[in-house]
Amino acid sequence: MCFADSSVSVELEEGNFVLEEYQCMECSSSFRGIGKKVRCPSCDSAKVKKV
Ligand SMILES: [Zn+2]
């Protein structure tokens, strides 16, 4: 018989989907987005800044 010692190692791929906190400069609502071209989900403005 083959005795399988399964030690599970979970590797999370960090860095691929990093949600960053943004704040809209138009309506000042804060949200989280991915990527460089982040738009405000409320007013669709591209004037956002990282929080
Ligand atoms: Zn906005």
mmCIF file of the protein (N, C-alpha, C, O) and its ligand, coordinates in Angstrom:
data_MODEL
# 
_entry.id   MODEL 
# 
loop_
_entity.id 
_entity.type 
_entity.pdbx_number_of_molecules 
1 polymer     1 
2 non-polymer 1 
# 
_entity_poly.entity_id                      1 
_entity_poly.type                           'polypeptide(L)' 
_entity_poly.nstd_linkage                   no 
_entity_poly.nstd_monomer                   no 
_entity_poly.pdbx_seq_one_letter_code       MCFADSSVSVELEEGNFVLEEYQCMECSSSFRGIGKKVRCPSCDSAKVKKV 
_entity_poly.pdbx_seq_one_letter_code_can   MCFADSSVSVELEEGNFVLEEYQCMECSSSFRGIGKKVRCPSCDSAKVKKV 
_entity_poly.pdbx_strand_id                 A 
# 
loop_
_entity_poly_seq.entity_id 
_entity_poly_seq.num 
_entity_poly_seq.mon_id 
_entity_poly_seq.hetero 
1 1  MET n 
1 2  CYS n 
1 3  PHE n 
1 4  ALA n 
1 5  ASP n 
1 6  SER n 
1 7  SER n 
1 8  VAL n 
1 9  SER n 
1 10 VAL n 
1 11 GLU n 
1 12 LEU n 
1 13 GLU n 
1 14 GLU n 
1 15 GLY n 
1 16 ASN n 
1 17 PHE n 
1 18 VAL n 
1 19 LEU n 
1 20 GLU n 
1 21 GLU n 
1 22 TYR n 
1 23 GLN n 
1 24 CYS n 
1 25 MET n 
1 26 GLU n 
1 27 CYS n 
1 28 SER n 
1 29 SER n 
1 30 SER n 
1 31 PHE n 
1 32 ARG n 
1 33 GLY n 
1 34 ILE n 
1 35 GLY n 
1 36 LYS n 
1 37 LYS n 
1 38 VAL n 
1 39 ARG n 
1 40 CYS n 
1 41 PRO n 
1 42 SER n 
1 43 CYS n 
1 44 ASP n 
1 45 SER n 
1 46 ALA n 
1 47 LYS n 
1 48 VAL n 
1 49 LYS n 
1 50 LYS n 
1 51 VAL n 
# 
loop_
_struct_asym.id 
_struct_asym.entity_id 
A 1 
B 2 
# 
loop_
_chem_comp.id 
_chem_comp.type 
_chem_comp.mon_nstd_flag 
ALA 'L-peptide linking' y 
ARG 'L-peptide linking' y 
ASN 'L-peptide linking' y 
ASP 'L-peptide linking' y 
CYS 'L-peptide linking' y 
GLN 'L-peptide linking' y 
GLU 'L-peptide linking' y 
GLY 'peptide linking'   y 
ILE 'L-peptide linking' y 
LEU 'L-peptide linking' y 
LYS 'L-peptide linking' y 
MET 'L-peptide linking' y 
PHE 'L-peptide linking' y 
PRO 'L-peptide linking' y 
SER 'L-peptide linking' y 
TYR 'L-peptide linking' y 
VAL 'L-peptide linking' y 
ZN  non-polymer         . 
# 
_pdbx_entity_nonpoly.entity_id   2 
_pdbx_entity_nonpoly.name        ? 
_pdbx_entity_nonpoly.comp_id     ZN 
# 
_pdbx_nonpoly_scheme.asym_id         B 
_pdbx_nonpoly_scheme.entity_id       2 
_pdbx_nonpoly_scheme.mon_id          ZN 
_pdbx_nonpoly_scheme.ndb_seq_num     1 
_pdbx_nonpoly_scheme.pdb_seq_num     101 
_pdbx_nonpoly_scheme.auth_seq_num    101 
_pdbx_nonpoly_scheme.pdb_mon_id      ZN 
_pdbx_nonpoly_scheme.auth_mon_id     ZN 
_pdbx_nonpoly_scheme.pdb_strand_id   A 
_pdbx_nonpoly_scheme.pdb_ins_code    . 
# 
loop_
_atom_site.group_PDB 
_atom_site.id 
_atom_site.type_symbol 
_atom_site.label_atom_id 
_atom_site.label_alt_id 
_atom_site.label_comp_id 
_atom_site.label_asym_id 
_atom_site.label_entity_id 
_atom_site.label_seq_id 
_atom_site.pdbx_PDB_ins_code 
_atom_site.Cartn_x 
_atom_site.Cartn_y 
_atom_site.Cartn_z 
_atom_site.occupancy 
_atom_site.B_iso_or_equiv 
_atom_site.pdbx_formal_charge 
_atom_site.auth_seq_id 
_atom_site.auth_comp_id 
_atom_site.auth_asym_id 
_atom_site.auth_atom_id 
_atom_site.pdbx_PDB_model_num 
ATOM   1   N  N  . MET A 1 1  ? 0.827   -1.208 0.000   1.00 0.00 ? 1   MET A N  1 
ATOM   2   C  CA . MET A 1 1  ? 0.000   0.000  0.000   1.00 0.00 ? 1   MET A CA 1 
ATOM   3   C  C  . MET A 1 1  ? 0.863   1.261  0.000   1.00 0.00 ? 1   MET A C  1 
ATOM   4   O  O  . MET A 1 1  ? 1.934   1.332  0.604   1.00 0.00 ? 1   MET A O  1 
ATOM   5   N  N  . CYS A 1 2  ? 0.351   2.205  -0.684  1.00 0.00 ? 2   CYS A N  1 
ATOM   6   C  CA . CYS A 1 2  ? 1.080   3.466  -0.743  1.00 0.00 ? 2   CYS A CA 1 
ATOM   7   C  C  . CYS A 1 2  ? 0.471   4.448  0.248   1.00 0.00 ? 2   CYS A C  1 
ATOM   8   O  O  . CYS A 1 2  ? -0.712  4.781  0.178   1.00 0.00 ? 2   CYS A O  1 
ATOM   9   N  N  . PHE A 1 3  ? 1.293   4.891  1.151   1.00 0.00 ? 3   PHE A N  1 
ATOM   10  C  CA . PHE A 1 3  ? 0.798   5.811  2.163   1.00 0.00 ? 3   PHE A CA 1 
ATOM   11  C  C  . PHE A 1 3  ? 1.113   7.242  1.752   1.00 0.00 ? 3   PHE A C  1 
ATOM   12  O  O  . PHE A 1 3  ? 2.273   7.654  1.717   1.00 0.00 ? 3   PHE A O  1 
ATOM   13  N  N  . ALA A 1 4  ? 0.053   7.993  1.440   1.00 0.00 ? 4   ALA A N  1 
ATOM   14  C  CA . ALA A 1 4  ? 0.258   9.346  0.945   1.00 0.00 ? 4   ALA A CA 1 
ATOM   15  C  C  . ALA A 1 4  ? 0.083   10.350 2.076   1.00 0.00 ? 4   ALA A C  1 
ATOM   16  O  O  . ALA A 1 4  ? -1.011  10.541 2.606   1.00 0.00 ? 4   ALA A O  1 
ATOM   17  N  N  . ASP A 1 5  ? 1.169   10.968 2.416   1.00 0.00 ? 5   ASP A N  1 
ATOM   18  C  CA . ASP A 1 5  ? 1.103   12.023 3.411   1.00 0.00 ? 5   ASP A CA 1 
ATOM   19  C  C  . ASP A 1 5  ? 0.877   13.347 2.691   1.00 0.00 ? 5   ASP A C  1 
ATOM   20  O  O  . ASP A 1 5  ? 1.808   13.966 2.176   1.00 0.00 ? 5   ASP A O  1 
ATOM   21  N  N  . SER A 1 6  ? -0.364  13.755 2.672   1.00 0.00 ? 6   SER A N  1 
ATOM   22  C  CA . SER A 1 6  ? -0.686  14.961 1.916   1.00 0.00 ? 6   SER A CA 1 
ATOM   23  C  C  . SER A 1 6  ? -0.648  16.191 2.829   1.00 0.00 ? 6   SER A C  1 
ATOM   24  O  O  . SER A 1 6  ? -1.599  16.500 3.547   1.00 0.00 ? 6   SER A O  1 
ATOM   25  N  N  . SER A 1 7  ? 0.455   16.850 2.767   1.00 0.00 ? 7   SER A N  1 
ATOM   26  C  CA . SER A 1 7  ? 0.549   18.118 3.490   1.00 0.00 ? 7   SER A CA 1 
ATOM   27  C  C  . SER A 1 7  ? 0.224   19.241 2.507   1.00 0.00 ? 7   SER A C  1 
ATOM   28  O  O  . SER A 1 7  ? 0.996   19.564 1.604   1.00 0.00 ? 7   SER A O  1 
ATOM   29  N  N  . VAL A 1 8  ? -0.915  19.796 2.721   1.00 0.00 ? 8   VAL A N  1 
ATOM   30  C  CA . VAL A 1 8  ? -1.417  20.772 1.758   1.00 0.00 ? 8   VAL A CA 1 
ATOM   31  C  C  . VAL A 1 8  ? -0.780  22.132 1.997   1.00 0.00 ? 8   VAL A C  1 
ATOM   32  O  O  . VAL A 1 8  ? -0.823  22.672 3.103   1.00 0.00 ? 8   VAL A O  1 
ATOM   33  N  N  . SER A 1 9  ? -0.208  22.656 0.973   1.00 0.00 ? 9   SER A N  1 
ATOM   34  C  CA . SER A 1 9  ? 0.343   24.002 1.067   1.00 0.00 ? 9   SER A CA 1 
ATOM   35  C  C  . SER A 1 9  ? -0.380  24.909 0.083   1.00 0.00 ? 9   SER A C  1 
ATOM   36  O  O  . SER A 1 9  ? -0.329  24.708 -1.130  1.00 0.00 ? 9   SER A O  1 
ATOM   37  N  N  . VAL A 1 10 ? -1.023  25.868 0.610   1.00 0.00 ? 10  VAL A N  1 
ATOM   38  C  CA . VAL A 1 10 ? -1.794  26.776 -0.228  1.00 0.00 ? 10  VAL A CA 1 
ATOM   39  C  C  . VAL A 1 10 ? -0.948  27.997 -0.563  1.00 0.00 ? 10  VAL A C  1 
ATOM   40  O  O  . VAL A 1 10 ? -0.453  28.702 0.317   1.00 0.00 ? 10  VAL A O  1 
ATOM   41  N  N  . GLU A 1 11 ? -0.804  28.214 -1.823  1.00 0.00 ? 11  GLU A N  1 
ATOM   42  C  CA . GLU A 1 11 ? -0.044  29.389 -2.236  1.00 0.00 ? 11  GLU A CA 1 
ATOM   43  C  C  . GLU A 1 11 ? -0.986  30.415 -2.858  1.00 0.00 ? 11  GLU A C  1 
ATOM   44  O  O  . GLU A 1 11 ? -1.593  30.189 -3.904  1.00 0.00 ? 11  GLU A O  1 
ATOM   45  N  N  . LEU A 1 12 ? -1.077  31.508 -2.197  1.00 0.00 ? 12  LEU A N  1 
ATOM   46  C  CA . LEU A 1 12 ? -1.893  32.588 -2.741  1.00 0.00 ? 12  LEU A CA 1 
ATOM   47  C  C  . LEU A 1 12 ? -1.055  33.451 -3.656  1.00 0.00 ? 12  LEU A C  1 
ATOM   48  O  O  . LEU A 1 12 ? 0.048   33.876 -3.310  1.00 0.00 ? 12  LEU A O  1 
ATOM   49  N  N  . GLU A 1 13 ? -1.596  33.696 -4.818  1.00 0.00 ? 13  GLU A N  1 
ATOM   50  C  CA . GLU A 1 13 ? -0.885  34.553 -5.754  1.00 0.00 ? 13  GLU A CA 1 
ATOM   51  C  C  . GLU A 1 13 ? -1.162  36.013 -5.438  1.00 0.00 ? 13  GLU A C  1 
ATOM   52  O  O  . GLU A 1 13 ? -2.116  36.616 -5.927  1.00 0.00 ? 13  GLU A O  1 
ATOM   53  N  N  . GLU A 1 14 ? -0.320  36.534 -4.629  1.00 0.00 ? 14  GLU A N  1 
ATOM   54  C  CA . GLU A 1 14 ? -0.499  37.933 -4.279  1.00 0.00 ? 14  GLU A CA 1 
ATOM   55  C  C  . GLU A 1 14 ? 0.161   38.813 -5.329  1.00 0.00 ? 14  GLU A C  1 
ATOM   56  O  O  . GLU A 1 14 ? 1.178   38.446 -5.917  1.00 0.00 ? 14  GLU A O  1 
ATOM   57  N  N  . GLY A 1 15 ? -0.414  39.942 -5.548  1.00 0.00 ? 15  GLY A N  1 
ATOM   58  C  CA . GLY A 1 15 ? 0.161   40.862 -6.506  1.00 0.00 ? 15  GLY A CA 1 
ATOM   59  C  C  . GLY A 1 15 ? -0.578  40.917 -7.818  1.00 0.00 ? 15  GLY A C  1 
ATOM   60  O  O  . GLY A 1 15 ? -0.445  41.882 -8.571  1.00 0.00 ? 15  GLY A O  1 
ATOM   61  N  N  . ASN A 1 16 ? -1.355  39.891 -8.099  1.00 0.00 ? 16  ASN A N  1 
ATOM   62  C  CA . ASN A 1 16 ? -2.086  39.904 -9.365  1.00 0.00 ? 16  ASN A CA 1 
ATOM   63  C  C  . ASN A 1 16 ? -3.352  40.755 -9.274  1.00 0.00 ? 16  ASN A C  1 
ATOM   64  O  O  . ASN A 1 16 ? -3.644  41.567 -10.152 1.00 0.00 ? 16  ASN A O  1 
ATOM   65  N  N  . PHE A 1 17 ? -4.077  40.549 -8.207  1.00 0.00 ? 17  PHE A N  1 
ATOM   66  C  CA . PHE A 1 17 ? -5.338  41.276 -8.067  1.00 0.00 ? 17  PHE A CA 1 
ATOM   67  C  C  . PHE A 1 17 ? -5.316  42.086 -6.777  1.00 0.00 ? 17  PHE A C  1 
ATOM   68  O  O  . PHE A 1 17 ? -5.904  41.714 -5.762  1.00 0.00 ? 17  PHE A O  1 
ATOM   69  N  N  . VAL A 1 18 ? -4.630  43.175 -6.862  1.00 0.00 ? 18  VAL A N  1 
ATOM   70  C  CA . VAL A 1 18 ? -4.531  44.008 -5.678  1.00 0.00 ? 18  VAL A CA 1 
ATOM   71  C  C  . VAL A 1 18 ? -5.569  45.125 -5.771  1.00 0.00 ? 18  VAL A C  1 
ATOM   72  O  O  . VAL A 1 18 ? -5.505  45.993 -6.641  1.00 0.00 ? 18  VAL A O  1 
ATOM   73  N  N  . LEU A 1 19 ? -6.494  45.075 -4.875  1.00 0.00 ? 19  LEU A N  1 
ATOM   74  C  CA . LEU A 1 19 ? -7.486  46.131 -4.813  1.00 0.00 ? 19  LEU A CA 1 
ATOM   75  C  C  . LEU A 1 19 ? -6.904  47.308 -4.042  1.00 0.00 ? 19  LEU A C  1 
ATOM   76  O  O  . LEU A 1 19 ? -6.416  47.163 -2.921  1.00 0.00 ? 19  LEU A O  1 
ATOM   77  N  N  . GLU A 1 20 ? -6.969  48.455 -4.661  1.00 0.00 ? 20  GLU A N  1 
ATOM   78  C  CA . GLU A 1 20 ? -6.446  49.622 -3.999  1.00 0.00 ? 20  GLU A CA 1 
ATOM   79  C  C  . GLU A 1 20 ? -7.568  50.613 -3.716  1.00 0.00 ? 20  GLU A C  1 
ATOM   80  O  O  . GLU A 1 20 ? -8.565  50.706 -4.432  1.00 0.00 ? 20  GLU A O  1 
ATOM   81  N  N  . GLU A 1 21 ? -7.352  51.324 -2.664  1.00 0.00 ? 21  GLU A N  1 
ATOM   82  C  CA . GLU A 1 21 ? -8.383  52.247 -2.199  1.00 0.00 ? 21  GLU A CA 1 
ATOM   83  C  C  . GLU A 1 21 ? -8.254  53.564 -2.945  1.00 0.00 ? 21  GLU A C  1 
ATOM   84  O  O  . GLU A 1 21 ? -7.183  54.169 -2.982  1.00 0.00 ? 21  GLU A O  1 
ATOM   85  N  N  . TYR A 1 22 ? -9.357  53.999 -3.538  1.00 0.00 ? 22  TYR A N  1 
ATOM   86  C  CA . TYR A 1 22 ? -9.361  55.256 -4.277  1.00 0.00 ? 22  TYR A CA 1 
ATOM   87  C  C  . TYR A 1 22 ? -10.443 56.175 -3.725  1.00 0.00 ? 22  TYR A C  1 
ATOM   88  O  O  . TYR A 1 22 ? -11.398 55.750 -3.075  1.00 0.00 ? 22  TYR A O  1 
ATOM   89  N  N  . GLN A 1 23 ? -10.245 57.437 -4.014  1.00 0.00 ? 23  GLN A N  1 
ATOM   90  C  CA . GLN A 1 23 ? -11.289 58.388 -3.684  1.00 0.00 ? 23  GLN A CA 1 
ATOM   91  C  C  . GLN A 1 23 ? -11.510 59.314 -4.865  1.00 0.00 ? 23  GLN A C  1 
ATOM   92  O  O  . GLN A 1 23 ? -10.564 59.826 -5.464  1.00 0.00 ? 23  GLN A O  1 
ATOM   93  N  N  . CYS A 1 24 ? -12.769 59.517 -5.184  1.00 0.00 ? 24  CYS A N  1 
ATOM   94  C  CA . CYS A 1 24 ? -13.110 60.369 -6.305  1.00 0.00 ? 24  CYS A CA 1 
ATOM   95  C  C  . CYS A 1 24 ? -12.972 61.830 -5.901  1.00 0.00 ? 24  CYS A C  1 
ATOM   96  O  O  . CYS A 1 24 ? -13.370 62.225 -4.805  1.00 0.00 ? 24  CYS A O  1 
ATOM   97  N  N  . MET A 1 25 ? -12.402 62.625 -6.800  1.00 0.00 ? 25  MET A N  1 
ATOM   98  C  CA . MET A 1 25 ? -12.240 64.044 -6.494  1.00 0.00 ? 25  MET A CA 1 
ATOM   99  C  C  . MET A 1 25 ? -13.459 64.853 -6.921  1.00 0.00 ? 25  MET A C  1 
ATOM   100 O  O  . MET A 1 25 ? -13.572 66.038 -6.605  1.00 0.00 ? 25  MET A O  1 
ATOM   101 N  N  . GLU A 1 26 ? -14.359 64.212 -7.632  1.00 0.00 ? 26  GLU A N  1 
ATOM   102 C  CA . GLU A 1 26 ? -15.579 64.903 -8.055  1.00 0.00 ? 26  GLU A CA 1 
ATOM   103 C  C  . GLU A 1 26 ? -16.673 64.780 -6.997  1.00 0.00 ? 26  GLU A C  1 
ATOM   104 O  O  . GLU A 1 26 ? -17.234 65.775 -6.538  1.00 0.00 ? 26  GLU A O  1 
ATOM   105 N  N  . CYS A 1 27 ? -16.960 63.535 -6.624  1.00 0.00 ? 27  CYS A N  1 
ATOM   106 C  CA . CYS A 1 27 ? -18.061 63.340 -5.682  1.00 0.00 ? 27  CYS A CA 1 
ATOM   107 C  C  . CYS A 1 27 ? -17.568 62.841 -4.329  1.00 0.00 ? 27  CYS A C  1 
ATOM   108 O  O  . CYS A 1 27 ? -18.357 62.568 -3.424  1.00 0.00 ? 27  CYS A O  1 
ATOM   109 N  N  . SER A 1 28 ? -16.258 62.728 -4.210  1.00 0.00 ? 28  SER A N  1 
ATOM   110 C  CA . SER A 1 28 ? -15.570 62.329 -2.967  1.00 0.00 ? 28  SER A CA 1 
ATOM   111 C  C  . SER A 1 28 ? -16.107 61.030 -2.379  1.00 0.00 ? 28  SER A C  1 
ATOM   112 O  O  . SER A 1 28 ? -16.161 60.866 -1.161  1.00 0.00 ? 28  SER A O  1 
ATOM   113 N  N  . SER A 1 29 ? -16.496 60.121 -3.240  1.00 0.00 ? 29  SER A N  1 
ATOM   114 C  CA . SER A 1 29 ? -16.865 58.802 -2.758  1.00 0.00 ? 29  SER A CA 1 
ATOM   115 C  C  . SER A 1 29 ? -15.650 57.886 -2.854  1.00 0.00 ? 29  SER A C  1 
ATOM   116 O  O  . SER A 1 29 ? -14.895 57.926 -3.826  1.00 0.00 ? 29  SER A O  1 
ATOM   117 N  N  . SER A 1 30 ? -15.483 57.077 -1.846  1.00 0.00 ? 30  SER A N  1 
ATOM   118 C  CA . SER A 1 30 ? -14.333 56.180 -1.844  1.00 0.00 ? 30  SER A CA 1 
ATOM   119 C  C  . SER A 1 30 ? -14.757 54.800 -2.323  1.00 0.00 ? 30  SER A C  1 
ATOM   120 O  O  . SER A 1 30 ? -15.854 54.321 -2.037  1.00 0.00 ? 30  SER A O  1 
ATOM   121 N  N  . PHE A 1 31 ? -13.850 54.187 -3.056  1.00 0.00 ? 31  PHE A N  1 
ATOM   122 C  CA . PHE A 1 31 ? -14.140 52.872 -3.618  1.00 0.00 ? 31  PHE A CA 1 
ATOM   123 C  C  . PHE A 1 31 ? -12.822 52.157 -3.823  1.00 0.00 ? 31  PHE A C  1 
ATOM   124 O  O  . PHE A 1 31 ? -11.752 52.723 -3.601  1.00 0.00 ? 31  PHE A O  1 
ATOM   125 N  N  . ARG A 1 32 ? -12.908 50.910 -4.249  1.00 0.00 ? 32  ARG A N  1 
ATOM   126 C  CA . ARG A 1 32 ? -11.699 50.147 -4.521  1.00 0.00 ? 32  ARG A CA 1 
ATOM   127 C  C  . ARG A 1 32 ? -11.662 49.737 -5.977  1.00 0.00 ? 32  ARG A C  1 
ATOM   128 O  O  . ARG A 1 32 ? -12.665 49.313 -6.550  1.00 0.00 ? 32  ARG A O  1 
ATOM   129 N  N  . GLY A 1 33 ? -10.491 49.872 -6.562  1.00 0.00 ? 33  GLY A N  1 
ATOM   130 C  CA . GLY A 1 33 ? -10.377 49.547 -7.969  1.00 0.00 ? 33  GLY A CA 1 
ATOM   131 C  C  . GLY A 1 33 ? -9.070  48.857 -8.287  1.00 0.00 ? 33  GLY A C  1 
ATOM   132 O  O  . GLY A 1 33 ? -8.144  48.838 -7.476  1.00 0.00 ? 33  GLY A O  1 
ATOM   133 N  N  . ILE A 1 34 ? -9.008  48.284 -9.494  1.00 0.00 ? 34  ILE A N  1 
ATOM   134 C  CA . ILE A 1 34 ? -7.807  47.590 -9.955  1.00 0.00 ? 34  ILE A CA 1 
ATOM   135 C  C  . ILE A 1 34 ? -7.303  48.283 -11.207 1.00 0.00 ? 34  ILE A C  1 
ATOM   136 O  O  . ILE A 1 34 ? -8.086  48.696 -12.063 1.00 0.00 ? 34  ILE A O  1 
ATOM   137 N  N  . GLY A 1 35 ? -6.014  48.403 -11.301 1.00 0.00 ? 35  GLY A N  1 
ATOM   138 C  CA . GLY A 1 35 ? -5.427  48.893 -12.537 1.00 0.00 ? 35  GLY A CA 1 
ATOM   139 C  C  . GLY A 1 35 ? -5.080  50.366 -12.475 1.00 0.00 ? 35  GLY A C  1 
ATOM   140 O  O  . GLY A 1 35 ? -5.126  51.000 -11.421 1.00 0.00 ? 35  GLY A O  1 
ATOM   141 N  N  . LYS A 1 36 ? -4.729  50.890 -13.642 1.00 0.00 ? 36  LYS A N  1 
ATOM   142 C  CA . LYS A 1 36 ? -4.291  52.280 -13.698 1.00 0.00 ? 36  LYS A CA 1 
ATOM   143 C  C  . LYS A 1 36 ? -5.428  53.216 -14.089 1.00 0.00 ? 36  LYS A C  1 
ATOM   144 O  O  . LYS A 1 36 ? -5.524  54.338 -13.591 1.00 0.00 ? 36  LYS A O  1 
ATOM   145 N  N  . LYS A 1 37 ? -6.282  52.741 -14.982 1.00 0.00 ? 37  LYS A N  1 
ATOM   146 C  CA . LYS A 1 37 ? -7.395  53.592 -15.403 1.00 0.00 ? 37  LYS A CA 1 
ATOM   147 C  C  . LYS A 1 37 ? -8.617  53.273 -14.556 1.00 0.00 ? 37  LYS A C  1 
ATOM   148 O  O  . LYS A 1 37 ? -9.508  52.519 -14.948 1.00 0.00 ? 37  LYS A O  1 
ATOM   149 N  N  . VAL A 1 38 ? -8.616  53.871 -13.402 1.00 0.00 ? 38  VAL A N  1 
ATOM   150 C  CA . VAL A 1 38 ? -9.708  53.625 -12.473 1.00 0.00 ? 38  VAL A CA 1 
ATOM   151 C  C  . VAL A 1 38 ? -10.714 54.758 -12.571 1.00 0.00 ? 38  VAL A C  1 
ATOM   152 O  O  . VAL A 1 38 ? -10.355 55.936 -12.557 1.00 0.00 ? 38  VAL A O  1 
ATOM   153 N  N  . ARG A 1 39 ? -11.967 54.385 -12.668 1.00 0.00 ? 39  ARG A N  1 
ATOM   154 C  CA . ARG A 1 39 ? -13.022 55.390 -12.734 1.00 0.00 ? 39  ARG A CA 1 
ATOM   155 C  C  . ARG A 1 39 ? -13.947 55.256 -11.541 1.00 0.00 ? 39  ARG A C  1 
ATOM   156 O  O  . ARG A 1 39 ? -14.111 54.184 -10.959 1.00 0.00 ? 39  ARG A O  1 
ATOM   157 N  N  . CYS A 1 40 ? -14.529 56.356 -11.212 1.00 0.00 ? 40  CYS A N  1 
ATOM   158 C  CA . CYS A 1 40 ? -15.455 56.371 -10.098 1.00 0.00 ? 40  CYS A CA 1 
ATOM   159 C  C  . CYS A 1 40 ? -16.735 55.627 -10.492 1.00 0.00 ? 40  CYS A C  1 
ATOM   160 O  O  . CYS A 1 40 ? -17.318 55.919 -11.536 1.00 0.00 ? 40  CYS A O  1 
ATOM   161 N  N  . PRO A 1 41 ? -17.168 54.688 -9.684  1.00 0.00 ? 41  PRO A N  1 
ATOM   162 C  CA . PRO A 1 41 ? -18.391 53.948 -10.013 1.00 0.00 ? 41  PRO A CA 1 
ATOM   163 C  C  . PRO A 1 41 ? -19.649 54.781 -9.832  1.00 0.00 ? 41  PRO A C  1 
ATOM   164 O  O  . PRO A 1 41 ? -20.709 54.430 -10.349 1.00 0.00 ? 41  PRO A O  1 
ATOM   165 N  N  . SER A 1 42 ? -19.537 55.881 -9.101  1.00 0.00 ? 42  SER A N  1 
ATOM   166 C  CA . SER A 1 42 ? -20.728 56.698 -8.852  1.00 0.00 ? 42  SER A CA 1 
ATOM   167 C  C  . SER A 1 42 ? -20.980 57.705 -9.965  1.00 0.00 ? 42  SER A C  1 
ATOM   168 O  O  . SER A 1 42 ? -22.084 57.794 -10.502 1.00 0.00 ? 42  SER A O  1 
ATOM   169 N  N  . CYS A 1 43 ? -19.929 58.468 -10.307 1.00 0.00 ? 43  CYS A N  1 
ATOM   170 C  CA . CYS A 1 43 ? -20.145 59.540 -11.280 1.00 0.00 ? 43  CYS A CA 1 
ATOM   171 C  C  . CYS A 1 43 ? -19.331 59.320 -12.557 1.00 0.00 ? 43  CYS A C  1 
ATOM   172 O  O  . CYS A 1 43 ? -19.349 60.160 -13.457 1.00 0.00 ? 43  CYS A O  1 
ATOM   173 N  N  . ASP A 1 44 ? -18.622 58.197 -12.638 1.00 0.00 ? 44  ASP A N  1 
ATOM   174 C  CA . ASP A 1 44 ? -17.861 57.816 -13.824 1.00 0.00 ? 44  ASP A CA 1 
ATOM   175 C  C  . ASP A 1 44 ? -16.754 58.809 -14.146 1.00 0.00 ? 44  ASP A C  1 
ATOM   176 O  O  . ASP A 1 44 ? -16.377 58.968 -15.307 1.00 0.00 ? 44  ASP A O  1 
ATOM   177 N  N  . SER A 1 45 ? -16.251 59.454 -13.156 1.00 0.00 ? 45  SER A N  1 
ATOM   178 C  CA . SER A 1 45 ? -15.168 60.407 -13.352 1.00 0.00 ? 45  SER A CA 1 
ATOM   179 C  C  . SER A 1 45 ? -13.817 59.709 -13.273 1.00 0.00 ? 45  SER A C  1 
ATOM   180 O  O  . SER A 1 45 ? -13.634 58.749 -12.524 1.00 0.00 ? 45  SER A O  1 
ATOM   181 N  N  . ALA A 1 46 ? -12.882 60.213 -14.060 1.00 0.00 ? 46  ALA A N  1 
ATOM   182 C  CA . ALA A 1 46 ? -11.533 59.643 -14.031 1.00 0.00 ? 46  ALA A CA 1 
ATOM   183 C  C  . ALA A 1 46 ? -10.641 60.400 -13.059 1.00 0.00 ? 46  ALA A C  1 
ATOM   184 O  O  . ALA A 1 46 ? -9.470  60.060 -12.888 1.00 0.00 ? 46  ALA A O  1 
ATOM   185 N  N  . LYS A 1 47 ? -11.187 61.411 -12.433 1.00 0.00 ? 47  LYS A N  1 
ATOM   186 C  CA . LYS A 1 47 ? -10.410 62.189 -11.465 1.00 0.00 ? 47  LYS A CA 1 
ATOM   187 C  C  . LYS A 1 47 ? -10.455 61.504 -10.108 1.00 0.00 ? 47  LYS A C  1 
ATOM   188 O  O  . LYS A 1 47 ? -11.222 61.881 -9.223  1.00 0.00 ? 47  LYS A O  1 
ATOM   189 N  N  . VAL A 1 48 ? -9.623  60.502 -9.972  1.00 0.00 ? 48  VAL A N  1 
ATOM   190 C  CA . VAL A 1 48 ? -9.575  59.775 -8.713  1.00 0.00 ? 48  VAL A CA 1 
ATOM   191 C  C  . VAL A 1 48 ? -8.162  59.803 -8.183  1.00 0.00 ? 48  VAL A C  1 
ATOM   192 O  O  . VAL A 1 48 ? -7.206  59.981 -8.938  1.00 0.00 ? 48  VAL A O  1 
ATOM   193 N  N  . LYS A 1 49 ? -8.036  59.630 -6.906  1.00 0.00 ? 49  LYS A N  1 
ATOM   194 C  CA . LYS A 1 49 ? -6.716  59.580 -6.303  1.00 0.00 ? 49  LYS A CA 1 
ATOM   195 C  C  . LYS A 1 49 ? -6.653  58.396 -5.359  1.00 0.00 ? 49  LYS A C  1 
ATOM   196 O  O  . LYS A 1 49 ? -7.664  57.947 -4.818  1.00 0.00 ? 49  LYS A O  1 
ATOM   197 N  N  . LYS A 1 50 ? -5.444  57.906 -5.176  1.00 0.00 ? 50  LYS A N  1 
ATOM   198 C  CA . LYS A 1 50 ? -5.250  56.813 -4.244  1.00 0.00 ? 50  LYS A CA 1 
ATOM   199 C  C  . LYS A 1 50 ? -5.331  57.340 -2.811  1.00 0.00 ? 50  LYS A C  1 
ATOM   200 O  O  . LYS A 1 50 ? -4.841  58.418 -2.476  1.00 0.00 ? 50  LYS A O  1 
ATOM   201 N  N  . VAL A 1 51 ? -5.960  56.539 -2.011  1.00 0.00 ? 51  VAL A N  1 
ATOM   202 C  CA . VAL A 1 51 ? -6.078  56.908 -0.607  1.00 0.00 ? 51  VAL A CA 1 
ATOM   203 C  C  . VAL A 1 51 ? -4.943  56.263 0.156   1.00 0.00 ? 51  VAL A C  1 
ATOM   204 O  O  . VAL A 1 51 ? -4.838  56.437 1.371   1.00 0.00 ? 51  VAL A O  1 
HETATM 205 ZN ZN . ZN  B 2 .  ? -17.267 60.250 -8.320  1.00 0.00 2 101 ZN  A ZN 1 
# 
